[in-house]
């Protein structure tokens, strides 16, 4: 995919401007993704707000979501152990004290489904679904998928994917975080001509502002 490295760099820059300590990693192989997620897990333990943003290929198998390193080869389901489980990222995020955010711009049509079907054989039912499986959102977390569970998202014709383009447009606004993510979803829906509706789940109490509140007082 051409856009994920662009997405990652642009999102990291925007989050740095918003005060985050960022861990930027692109085009990771299995070992590189393992190292990056371990580093993230350690940082999340002491964070007030933790945000994990992933752009790239992912898949669901048997209702479990996986992030794919660039050297992924799936001969059968045993090779899924070489991929990063989204459930593990969710567990790491839950270590943060106040707010946890998971963004997966990763519901592209993946190249692995047919590869696994050929390897496993047509005689077996393959629990490999389209897009990503729905995840129950733990308390204190925002989960945003680039499109609805079971659907696929566009990589886009521009420098960034449609979802990342919308995210970059709104994430630095001085608005409440729930409002920001709802506006991101609306933008994606409109710019894709209603072909792609992001999945958004907010399980938070209170109002959070990453950049402070906008001054709405009259001059």
Secondary structure, DSSP 8 states (H G I E B T S, - for coil): --SHHHHHHHHHHHHHHTT-------S--HHHHHHHHHHHHHHHTT-SEEEEEEESBEEEETTEEEE--TT---SSGGGGGGSEEHHHHHHHHTTSSSEEEEEEE-BS--SHHHHHHHHH-TTS---EESS-------TTEEEEESS-TT------SSSS-HHHHHHHHHTTSSS-HHHHHHHHHHHHHHHTTTS---EEEEE--S---SS--------
